């Protein structure tokens, strides 16, 4: 049976604030609800609680002294809600994601698993301009619902006050993600969704041809960074962060998901609904089911990490596809 150390420290911290441990356990059994044996297994760190329950306990009793006090660095508007509302601001989505990664990183054996038809949200952050365009598209969708026209996208959009703050959040998310080793499965359709957004905004007068070409160059920059990562087998091009194994799938990938789990972490599952929107789950059943899905796809995948031939074929194919798509816009 696992020993969930962080959870054990949390319950010990709570009980020291109570006059009677037995009376508190009785209240906990009624509130949970659960049996006495399950309650004590949770208190002793032998049986995991859900992330949402942990967050509720932290909100009520505070953080244990043994925990880093910057563990939850920014409050989400509604951090306990497993599915963020459609109209949730991007600040909320990004804060929840960052907090989840920070909590996972505290586990002795954190791991990430990513399946991506489109470029994983983490790696877009190697380009502030490209990420600012994805944020621009989110705002455009929001204003479409209200009927308010969207201003054109330009090279200065990344420097606007709110956008710059969001980009800084993205940088912190990337750094947190880079502390967690993992396995990722990528697709040759990596930039299709982003390019479709670029083409739509350009053809509807939302950006100039120069800006369109600047974004195209930013995609190439991200491709170069990803190629360096796979060559080094790490989560950054310089080879200074955690290990990552990258595969490319020979079968169709129909979803974009990120799974996080660890020995003392309840884990999480994110379904990417278009940066920066996510559907977020903490159900052990859902996580287990998606891990089976991940392993099934991995069995039909080819390695890119530390494999020069496969890597060169994959990234050259990405560049050629981008070049072909651009030529279709202007010819």
The 8 nearest C-alpha neighbors of each residue, nearest first, counted from 0:
[[1, 45, 2, 46, 3, 44, 40, 47],
 [2, 0, 45, 3, 262, 46, 263, 44],
 [1, 3, 45, 44, 4, 0, 263, 46],
 [4, 2, 263, 44, 6, 5, 1, 7],
 [3, 5, 7, 6, 2, 44, 8, 263],
 [6, 4, 8, 7, 3, 9, 263, 44],
 [5, 7, 9, 8, 4, 3, 44, 10],
 [8, 6, 44, 4, 10, 43, 9, 5],
 [9, 7, 11, 5, 6, 10, 12, 4],
 [10, 8, 6, 12, 7, 11, 63, 5],
 [9, 11, 13, 12, 7, 42, 8, 14],
 [12, 10, 8, 14, 13, 9, 7, 15],
 [11, 13, 9, 10, 63, 15, 14, 8],
 [14, 12, 10, 11, 16, 15, 60, 9],
 [13, 15, 17, 11, 16, 12, 20, 10],
 [16, 14, 12, 13, 17, 11, 18, 20],
 [17, 15, 14, 13, 18, 12, 60, 11],
 [18, 16, 14, 15, 19, 20, 23, 13],
 [19, 17, 20, 16, 15, 14, 22, 23],
 [20, 18, 22, 21, 17, 23, 14, 24],
 [19, 21, 23, 22, 14, 24, 17, 18],
 [20, 22, 24, 23, 19, 25, 26, 18],
 [23, 21, 25, 19, 24, 20, 26, 18],
 [22, 24, 26, 20, 25, 21, 27, 19],
 [23, 25, 27, 21, 26, 22, 28, 20],
 [24, 26, 22, 28, 23, 27, 21, 29],
 [27, 25, 23, 29, 24, 28, 30, 22],
 [26, 28, 24, 30, 29, 25, 31, 23],
 [29, 27, 32, 33, 25, 31, 26, 30],
 [30, 28, 32, 26, 27, 31, 25, 33],
 [29, 31, 32, 27, 28, 26, 33, 25],
 [32, 30, 28, 33, 29, 27, 38, 26],
 [31, 33, 29, 28, 30, 34, 27, 38],
 [32, 34, 28, 31, 37, 38, 35, 29],
 [35, 33, 37, 36, 38, 28, 32, 39],
 [34, 36, 38, 37, 39, 28, 33, 24],
 [35, 37, 39, 38, 34, 40, 33, 41],
 [38, 36, 40, 34, 39, 35, 41, 33],
 [39, 37, 35, 41, 36, 40, 34, 42],
 [38, 40, 42, 36, 41, 37, 43, 35],
 [41, 39, 45, 37, 43, 46, 38, 42],
 [42, 40, 46, 44, 38, 39, 43, 45],
 [41, 43, 39, 44, 10, 40, 7, 38],
 [44, 42, 40, 7, 41, 45, 39, 46],
 [45, 43, 3, 7, 41, 2, 42, 46],
 [44, 46, 40, 2, 43, 41, 1, 3],
 [45, 47, 41, 40, 44, 48, 3, 37],
 [48, 46, 41, 265, 49, 45, 3, 44],
 [47, 49, 52, 50, 41, 46, 53, 265],
 [48, 50, 52, 51, 265, 53, 47, 281],
 [49, 51, 53, 52, 265, 54, 48, 281],
 [50, 52, 54, 79, 53, 49, 55, 80],
 [53, 51, 55, 49, 54, 50, 56, 48],
 [52, 54, 50, 56, 51, 55, 57, 49],
 [53, 55, 57, 51, 52, 56, 58, 50],
 [56, 54, 52, 58, 53, 57, 51, 59],
 [55, 57, 59, 53, 58, 54, 60, 52],
 [58, 56, 61, 54, 60, 59, 55, 62],
 [57, 59, 55, 56, 61, 60, 54, 62],
 [58, 60, 56, 57, 61, 55, 54, 13],
 [61, 59, 57, 56, 58, 13, 62, 12],
 [62, 60, 57, 58, 59, 63, 56, 13],
 [61, 63, 57, 64, 66, 60, 9, 68],
 [64, 62, 65, 12, 66, 9, 8, 61],
 [63, 65, 66, 62, 67, 12, 68, 8],
 [66, 64, 63, 67, 8, 62, 5, 68],
 [65, 67, 64, 63, 68, 62, 70, 5],
 [68, 66, 69, 70, 65, 64, 62, 63],
 [69, 67, 70, 66, 62, 71, 64, 72],
 [68, 70, 72, 71, 67, 66, 73, 101],
 [69, 71, 68, 67, 72, 101, 102, 66],
 [72, 70, 69, 98, 73, 74, 101, 68],
 [71, 73, 69, 70, 74, 98, 68, 94],
 [72, 74, 71, 94, 75, 98, 95, 97],
 [75, 73, 76, 72, 94, 71, 78, 95],
 [74, 76, 78, 91, 77, 94, 95, 73],
 [77, 75, 91, 78, 74, 87, 90, 94],
 [76, 78, 75, 79, 80, 91, 74, 83],
 [79, 77, 75, 80, 76, 95, 74, 54],
 [80, 78, 51, 77, 81, 54, 55, 50],
 [79, 81, 82, 78, 77, 83, 51, 279],
 [82, 80, 279, 280, 79, 83, 281, 278],
 [83, 81, 279, 278, 80, 84, 280, 277],
 [82, 84, 80, 87, 278, 81, 85, 277],
 [85, 83, 87, 86, 82, 80, 278, 88],
 [86, 84, 87, 83, 276, 88, 82, 277],
 [85, 87, 84, 88, 141, 83, 89, 276],
 [86, 88, 84, 85, 83, 91, 89, 92],
 [87, 89, 90, 91, 86, 92, 85, 276],
 [88, 90, 92, 91, 275, 93, 87, 276],
 [91, 89, 93, 88, 92, 94, 165, 75],
 [92, 90, 94, 75, 89, 93, 88, 76],
 [93, 91, 89, 95, 94, 90, 96, 276],
 [92, 94, 96, 90, 95, 91, 89, 97],
 [95, 93, 97, 91, 96, 92, 75, 90],
 [94, 96, 98, 92, 93, 97, 75, 91],
 [95, 97, 93, 99, 94, 98, 92, 100],
 [98, 96, 94, 100, 172, 99, 95, 93],
 [99, 97, 101, 95, 100, 96, 71, 94],
 [100, 98, 96, 102, 97, 101, 103, 95],
 [99, 101, 103, 97, 98, 102, 104, 175],
 [102, 100, 98, 104, 103, 99, 97, 175],
 [103, 101, 99, 105, 104, 100, 98, 70],
 [102, 104, 100, 105, 101, 106, 109, 264],
 [103, 105, 101, 106, 102, 109, 100, 179],
 [106, 104, 103, 102, 107, 101, 109, 5],
 [105, 107, 263, 109, 108, 104, 103, 261],
 [108, 106, 109, 105, 262, 261, 263, 104],
 [109, 107, 261, 106, 262, 110, 263, 104],
 [110, 108, 261, 106, 104, 179, 260, 103],
 [109, 111, 181, 180, 260, 179, 259, 261],
 [112, 110, 181, 259, 258, 180, 182, 179],
 [111, 113, 258, 182, 181, 183, 257, 259],
 [114, 112, 257, 183, 256, 184, 115, 258],
 [115, 113, 184, 256, 255, 183, 185, 257],
 [116, 114, 255, 185, 117, 119, 184, 118],
 [115, 117, 186, 252, 189, 188, 255, 254],
 [116, 118, 189, 115, 190, 188, 119, 192],
 [117, 119, 189, 190, 115, 120, 116, 122],
 [120, 118, 121, 122, 115, 117, 123, 255],
 [119, 121, 123, 122, 118, 274, 124, 275],
 [120, 122, 119, 173, 123, 124, 172, 176],
 [123, 121, 124, 120, 119, 125, 118, 221],
 [124, 122, 125, 120, 121, 130, 126, 221],
 [123, 125, 122, 126, 121, 130, 127, 169],
 [124, 126, 123, 122, 221, 127, 224, 220],
 [127, 125, 124, 129, 128, 123, 130, 217],
 [126, 128, 130, 129, 131, 124, 125, 166],
 [129, 127, 131, 126, 130, 157, 132, 214],
 [130, 128, 132, 126, 131, 127, 214, 217],
 [129, 131, 133, 127, 132, 128, 123, 124],
 [130, 132, 134, 128, 157, 129, 133, 127],
 [131, 133, 135, 129, 130, 134, 136, 128],
 [134, 132, 130, 136, 135, 131, 137, 274],
 [135, 133, 131, 137, 132, 136, 130, 138],
 [134, 136, 132, 138, 133, 137, 131, 139],
 [137, 135, 139, 133, 134, 138, 140, 132],
 [136, 138, 134, 140, 135, 139, 141, 133],
 [139, 137, 141, 135, 136, 140, 142, 134],
 [138, 140, 136, 142, 141, 137, 149, 143],
 [141, 139, 143, 137, 138, 142, 136, 144],
 [140, 142, 138, 139, 143, 144, 137, 145],
 [141, 143, 145, 147, 139, 144, 140, 146],
 [144, 142, 140, 146, 141, 145, 139, 147],
 [145, 143, 142, 141, 146, 140, 147, 139],
 [146, 144, 142, 143, 147, 141, 148, 140],
 [145, 147, 143, 144, 142, 148, 141, 149],
 [146, 148, 142, 145, 143, 149, 144, 139],
 [149, 147, 146, 150, 142, 143, 139, 145],
 [150, 148, 139, 151, 147, 142, 143, 138],
 [149, 151, 148, 152, 205, 139, 153, 206],
 [152, 150, 205, 206, 153, 149, 204, 200],
 [151, 153, 206, 205, 156, 150, 154, 135],
 [154, 152, 155, 156, 210, 206, 151, 207],
 [153, 155, 156, 210, 157, 152, 128, 213],
 [156, 154, 158, 153, 157, 159, 152, 128],
 [155, 157, 158, 159, 154, 153, 152, 131],
 [156, 158, 131, 155, 162, 159, 163, 128],
 [159, 157, 156, 163, 155, 160, 162, 161],
 [160, 158, 162, 156, 157, 161, 163, 155],
 [161, 159, 163, 162, 158, 164, 157, 165],
 [160, 162, 164, 163, 159, 165, 158, 166],
 [161, 163, 165, 159, 164, 160, 157, 166],
 [162, 164, 166, 160, 158, 165, 161, 159],
 [165, 163, 167, 161, 162, 166, 160, 168],
 [166, 164, 168, 162, 167, 163, 169, 161],
 [165, 167, 169, 163, 168, 164, 162, 170],
 [166, 168, 170, 164, 169, 165, 163, 171],
 [169, 167, 165, 171, 166, 170, 172, 164],
 [168, 170, 166, 172, 167, 171, 173, 165],
 [169, 171, 167, 173, 168, 172, 166, 174],
 [172, 170, 174, 168, 173, 169, 175, 167],
 [173, 171, 169, 175, 97, 170, 174, 176],
 [172, 174, 176, 170, 171, 175, 121, 177],
 [173, 175, 177, 171, 176, 172, 170, 178],
 [176, 174, 172, 177, 173, 178, 100, 171],
 [175, 177, 173, 178, 174, 179, 172, 100],
 [176, 178, 174, 175, 234, 179, 240, 241],
 [179, 177, 176, 175, 241, 240, 180, 104],
 [180, 178, 177, 176, 110, 109, 241, 104],
 [181, 179, 242, 241, 110, 243, 111, 178],
 [180, 182, 111, 243, 110, 112, 179, 244],
 [181, 183, 244, 112, 243, 245, 111, 113],
 [184, 182, 113, 245, 112, 114, 246, 244],
 [185, 183, 246, 114, 247, 245, 113, 115],
 [186, 184, 247, 115, 246, 116, 114, 183],
 [185, 187, 116, 188, 189, 247, 248, 115],
 [186, 188, 189, 317, 185, 313, 316, 116],
 [189, 187, 186, 191, 190, 116, 117, 317],
 [190, 188, 117, 118, 187, 186, 116, 191],
 [189, 191, 193, 192, 117, 188, 194, 118],
 [192, 190, 194, 188, 193, 189, 195, 117],
 [191, 193, 195, 194, 190, 196, 117, 189],
 [194, 192, 196, 190, 195, 191, 197, 133],
 [193, 195, 197, 191, 196, 192, 190, 198],
 [196, 194, 192, 198, 197, 193, 191, 199],
 [197, 195, 199, 193, 194, 198, 200, 192],
 [198, 196, 194, 200, 195, 199, 201, 193],
 [199, 197, 201, 195, 196, 200, 202, 194],
 [198, 200, 196, 202, 201, 197, 195, 203],
 [199, 201, 205, 203, 197, 198, 202, 196],
 [202, 200, 206, 198, 204, 205, 199, 203],
 [203, 201, 199, 204, 200, 198, 205, 206],
 [202, 204, 200, 201, 205, 199, 206, 198],
 [203, 205, 201, 202, 206, 200, 207, 151],
 [204, 206, 151, 200, 201, 203, 152, 207],
 [207, 205, 201, 152, 151, 204, 210, 200],
 [206, 208, 210, 209, 211, 201, 205, 204],
 [207, 209, 211, 210, 212, 206, 201, 213],
 [210, 208, 212, 207, 211, 213, 206, 214],
 [209, 211, 213, 207, 212, 208, 206, 153],
 [212, 210, 208, 214, 209, 213, 207, 215],
 [211, 213, 215, 209, 214, 210, 208, 216],
 [214, 212, 210, 216, 215, 211, 209, 217],
 [215, 213, 217, 211, 216, 212, 129, 210],
 [214, 216, 212, 218, 213, 217, 211, 219],
 [215, 217, 219, 213, 214, 218, 212, 220],
 [218, 216, 220, 214, 219, 215, 129, 221],
 [219, 217, 221, 215, 220, 216, 222, 214],
 [218, 220, 222, 216, 217, 221, 223, 215],
 [221, 219, 217, 223, 218, 222, 224, 216],
 [220, 222, 224, 218, 223, 219, 125, 225],
 [221, 223, 219, 225, 220, 224, 226, 218],
 [224, 222, 220, 226, 221, 225, 219, 227],
 [225, 223, 221, 227, 226, 222, 236, 228],
 [226, 224, 228, 222, 227, 223, 221, 229],
 [225, 227, 223, 229, 228, 224, 222, 230],
 [228, 226, 236, 230, 224, 225, 229, 231],
 [229, 227, 236, 225, 231, 226, 235, 230],
 [228, 230, 304, 232, 226, 231, 227, 303],
 [229, 231, 227, 305, 228, 232, 304, 226],
 [232, 230, 228, 229, 233, 238, 227, 305],
 [231, 233, 229, 304, 243, 230, 242, 228],
 [234, 232, 242, 243, 238, 228, 231, 235],
 [233, 235, 177, 240, 243, 241, 228, 242],
 [234, 236, 228, 233, 237, 238, 240, 239],
 [235, 237, 228, 227, 238, 224, 225, 234],
 [238, 236, 235, 239, 228, 227, 231, 233],
 [239, 237, 233, 236, 235, 231, 240, 228],
 [238, 240, 237, 235, 241, 233, 234, 236],
 [241, 239, 234, 177, 238, 233, 235, 178],
 [242, 240, 180, 233, 178, 234, 177, 179],
 [241, 243, 233, 180, 232, 234, 240, 181],
 [244, 242, 233, 181, 232, 182, 180, 234],
 [243, 245, 182, 304, 232, 183, 181, 246],
 [244, 246, 183, 304, 303, 184, 182, 302],
 [247, 245, 302, 184, 303, 301, 300, 185],
 [248, 246, 185, 184, 300, 301, 186, 302],
 [247, 249, 300, 250, 299, 186, 184, 301],
 [248, 250, 300, 299, 247, 251, 301, 296],
 [251, 249, 248, 252, 299, 296, 300, 247],
 [250, 252, 253, 249, 248, 186, 116, 296],
 [253, 251, 116, 254, 250, 186, 115, 248],
 [252, 254, 251, 116, 255, 115, 114, 250],
 [255, 253, 252, 116, 256, 115, 114, 270],
 [256, 254, 115, 271, 114, 116, 270, 117],
 [257, 255, 270, 114, 269, 113, 271, 254],
 [256, 258, 113, 269, 112, 268, 270, 114],
 [259, 257, 268, 112, 111, 267, 113, 269],
 [260, 258, 111, 266, 267, 110, 112, 268],
 [261, 259, 266, 110, 109, 264, 111, 267],
 [260, 262, 109, 264, 108, 263, 106, 110],
 [261, 263, 108, 264, 106, 107, 109, 1],
 [264, 262, 3, 106, 261, 4, 265, 5],
 [263, 265, 261, 266, 262, 260, 106, 103],
 [266, 264, 49, 50, 47, 260, 263, 267],
 [267, 265, 260, 259, 264, 281, 261, 268],
 [268, 266, 281, 259, 280, 258, 260, 269],
 [267, 269, 258, 280, 257, 279, 286, 281],
 [270, 268, 279, 257, 256, 278, 271, 277],
 [269, 271, 256, 278, 277, 255, 272, 279],
 [270, 272, 277, 255, 273, 256, 269, 276],
 [273, 271, 277, 276, 270, 274, 278, 275],
 [274, 272, 276, 271, 275, 277, 137, 133],
 [275, 273, 276, 133, 120, 272, 271, 134],
 [274, 276, 89, 273, 92, 277, 134, 93],
 [277, 275, 274, 272, 273, 271, 92, 278],
 [278, 276, 271, 272, 270, 279, 269, 275],
 [277, 279, 270, 82, 269, 83, 271, 280],
 [278, 280, 269, 82, 81, 268, 277, 270],
 [281, 279, 268, 81, 267, 282, 269, 278],
 [282, 280, 267, 283, 268, 266, 50, 279],
 [281, 283, 285, 284, 280, 286, 267, 49],
 [284, 282, 286, 285, 287, 281, 265, 266],
 [283, 285, 287, 282, 286, 288, 281, 289],
 [286, 284, 288, 282, 287, 283, 289, 280],
 [285, 287, 283, 289, 284, 288, 268, 290],
 [288, 286, 290, 284, 285, 289, 283, 291],
 [289, 287, 285, 291, 290, 286, 284, 292],
 [288, 290, 292, 286, 291, 287, 293, 285],
 [289, 291, 293, 287, 292, 288, 286, 294],
 [292, 290, 294, 288, 289, 293, 295, 287],
 [293, 291, 289, 295, 290, 294, 296, 288],
 [292, 294, 290, 296, 291, 295, 289, 297],
 [295, 293, 297, 291, 296, 292, 290, 298],
 [294, 296, 292, 298, 293, 297, 291, 299],
 [297, 295, 293, 299, 298, 294, 292, 300],
 [298, 296, 294, 300, 299, 295, 293, 248],
 [297, 299, 295, 296, 300, 294, 301, 293],
 [300, 298, 297, 296, 249, 248, 250, 301],
 [299, 301, 248, 297, 247, 249, 298, 246],
 [300, 302, 246, 247, 248, 303, 299, 249],
 [303, 301, 246, 304, 245, 247, 306, 300],
 [302, 304, 310, 246, 306, 245, 309, 229],
 [305, 303, 229, 245, 306, 232, 244, 230],
 [304, 306, 230, 307, 232, 303, 229, 231],
 [307, 305, 303, 304, 308, 309, 310, 302],
 [308, 306, 310, 309, 311, 305, 230, 303],
 [307, 309, 311, 310, 306, 312, 303, 313],
 [310, 308, 312, 303, 311, 306, 307, 313],
 [309, 311, 303, 313, 307, 308, 312, 306],
 [310, 312, 308, 314, 313, 309, 315, 307],
 [313, 311, 309, 315, 310, 314, 316, 308],
 [314, 312, 310, 316, 311, 315, 309, 317],
 [313, 315, 317, 316, 311, 312, 310, 318],
 [314, 316, 318, 317, 312, 313, 311, 319],
 [315, 317, 319, 313, 314, 318, 320, 312],
 [318, 316, 314, 320, 315, 319, 187, 321],
 [319, 317, 315, 321, 320, 316, 322, 314],
 [320, 318, 322, 316, 321, 317, 315, 323],
 [319, 321, 323, 317, 322, 318, 316, 324],
 [320, 322, 324, 318, 319, 323, 325, 317],
 [321, 323, 319, 325, 320, 324, 318, 326],
 [324, 322, 320, 326, 321, 325, 319, 327],
 [323, 325, 321, 327, 326, 322, 320, 328],
 [326, 324, 322, 328, 327, 323, 321, 329],
 [327, 325, 323, 328, 329, 324, 330, 322],
 [328, 326, 324, 330, 325, 329, 323, 322],
 [329, 327, 325, 326, 330, 324, 198, 202],
 [328, 330, 326, 327, 325, 324, 208, 323],
 [329, 327, 326, 328, 325, 324, 323, 322]]
